[in-house]
């Protein structure tokens, strides 16, 4: 399609596009989709590609083989030098790529969603899970702490007390509990996950990409800005949205219909 950049080459991630939705599947089932360096880099490349592709209006991140992502690939981090770790963690990370992607990102979760995998899901804009999914931040059992945003994003989703409980105990929770706490937005039977995600994406992608991008930016800013600053940003983004061709066309169609 004209205007579409070349797709990135991948070996541990599968990228596909259908009906304005880019689906990015982590494909390391033998490792329960644990996130190693190569997989993280490929996820970033695919997310950047989707963000730069004009006909993509939503992204789905998921895993193959009955796991979303069972955490980091700890074999890579064995006895890593702390200074080297600090340098590595200060580089652009996959969690930032999800948050920075200009279109909505939906985590489609089935099976294990633990550690870095749970942090990947939390960095998405929406989370839909199968009833068989399992969530947790088990890092404390290894005498470490979450390092992919878990200590920051989890409290924003479930509240300070529940985040403390999950991080300090390392407990795993089921999908029903994750829904009750606000860690996910929707839970469906395992056999209905793909269809439910497609339906959710369809309700998003029917809207204009510029509006989706600006709405995502405004809502995400609410977690970081004081109320008055957030309201000021909202005003500026609304004015910017109104300048798009899509806005003019849809407002004209609405007026004709009324």
N, C-alpha and C positions, 0 to 999 in steps of 0.2 A: 504494500500500500504506500502511496506517495506520502512523503513526510515522515515515514516510520524509520527510525535509525536501525542499523544492523543489530540483531539480537546477540547478546554476549555468549561466548562459548562457555559451556558448563560441563562438569562431570559428576558432581554430587547434588546438583539441583536441576529440576526439570521446569522449564518455562513454557507456558502455552497461553494463547489469547483467544477468547471467544466472547462475542457480544459485548465488547468494550470492557471486558474483565480480564486482567492478566493474573493467571494462577501460577504461583511459585511453590513448587513442592520440594521439600528436602528429601533426598533419596539416598539415605544410608540406613536402610532397615536393619541390616546386620548389626548396627551400632545404636539401634533405637533412635536414629536421627540425631545423635549427639553432634554438637556444633564444634567442628574443628576449624582450623584457620582457613582452609580452602573453602569450606562450606560457607563460612561467614563472608568471605570475599565474594563468592558467587552470589550470595543473597544480596549483598550491597550492589553488585553490578546489575542484577535483575531489577531491583527496586529503582535504581537510577534510570535504567532503561524504560521502565514503565512510566516513571515520572516525566521522561522526555518524549514520550510517544503520544501524539495529540489525540488519537482515537481511544486511548485507555482512560476510563473514568473511575475505575476501582481496581484494587489489587487484593487477591486472596493469598495468604501465606498458610501453608499446611505441610503435612508430612505424609510419607508413605509407610505401609507395613504396620499399621496399628499404633503408631506413636506420632505425636506432634513433634516433640523434641525432648529427649530425656536428660537434657542438661549439656554442659560443656564436655568436650572430649578430654577427660582428665589426664589421659596418657601424654598429651602435649605439654601439660603444665607441671609435670613431675619435677620438683626441685628447681623450678625456674628462679633465676636471680631476681630479688625484689625490685632492683633498679630497672632491670630489663622489663619486668612486668609493668612497672609504672609507665615506662616509655610506650609499651604496647597498648596499654589501656588509655593512653592519652590520644591515640590515633582515632580517626573517625571509625565509629563502630556500627555494627548492624542495627543496634537499637536506635541510634541516631538516624540512620538511613530510613527506617520505618517511620519515625516521627516526622522527618523532613520531607518525606514523599509528598508531592503536591496533591495527590488524590487520596481518597479514603482507603485505608488498609484494614482488611478484615482477617483476623486469625481464625481459621477453621480448625478446631481442635478435636482430635480423636486419640484416645489412649493417654500415654504418659506426656505430661506437660510440667516438667520439673526443672528446678535450677535455672540455668540460662535459657531453657525452653520456655519456662513460665515468664521469665523476663522479656523474651521475644514477644510472647503473646500480650503482655502488659503494655508493650510499646506500641501496639496496634491501636487503631481507633475504635474498633468493635471486636468483640470476641463471641463466637458461637461454638458450642461444644456438644459432643455426643454425651449421652448419659453415662457412658463407660469411661469417661475421661477422669484422670487423676492429676491433681495439682499440688505443688509444694515448693518450698525453698529449703532444701535439705543441707545446705552448705555448713550449717553449724555443727553437724555430725562429723565433719572433716576438719573441725577447728578453724574454719574460715567463715567469711560472711558473703552474702550475695554481692556480685561485682558488676552486674549488667543493668543496674538501675532498680533492683528489687527493693532496696531500703528506701528509695524515694518514690517509686511509682506505686508500690503496694499500699502504703498508707493513703495515697491519694484516691485509690480505688475502694479500699475496704475500711478505712479509718485507722487511726494510730494504734488503738488497742488490739484490734484483730491482726494487724500487720506485725506487731510485737509478738503476739502469740505464735503466729505461723513461723516467723523467722527465728525466734528464740527456742522453740521446741523442735523445729524441723519437721513438724507433723505434715502428713499428706491429708488432703481433703478430696471428697468426691465432687462430681459435677453439681449435684443438687446443693451442696453446701457452698460451692463457689458461686452459684447463682444467688443464693440467699445473702451472701456477703457482699455481692456486687463485683466480684472478680470477673464474671462473665455476664453478658447481657441476655443470652438465650441458651437453653439446653433442649436438645431434641433426641429422640431415640436414635441409636447408632445407625440404623439403616436409612434414616431420613436426613442425615447431616448434609450430604452433597446437595440434595434438592432444596433443603431449607436455606442453605447458603446461596444457592443460585437465585432463589426467590428474594432474599434480602438484597443481593447485589442488583437485581432487576429494579427494585424500588429506589435504589441509589442512582444507577446509571441512566435512568430515564431523565435525569436532571442535567443541566448544562455543566460542563467541566469547570468553567471559570467560577460559577457559584459554589460548586463543591469544594474547590480549592480554597476560596476565601472563607467559606463557612468552617472548614477544618481549621484554618489558621486562627479564626476568631475564637472558636471554642477551646482550642488548645491553649491559647493565650490566657484564658480564664484561670488556669491552674497556676499561673506565674505572676499575673498582674493584679494590683489593687483594683477594686471595683471601678473607680472613676477612670483609671487609665484603661481598663478593659472596655468600658463604655465608649471612651474616646476612640479607641482602635476600631471598635465595632462600627462607629459612625463613618470612619474613613473607609473601611472595607465595603460597607454598604454603598457608599458613593462610587467606589471603584467598580463594584459589581454592576451598578446601573449603567456604566459606560460600555458594557459588552454588547456585541451584536446579538447574542442569544437573548439577553435581557430585553432589548428593544423588540425583537421578534415575538417573544412570549408575551410581553405586555400588550403589544398590538393585537395578538390573537385573543388574549383575554378580553380586551375591550370590544373586539368584534363579537365575541361570544356573549357578552353581557348586553 
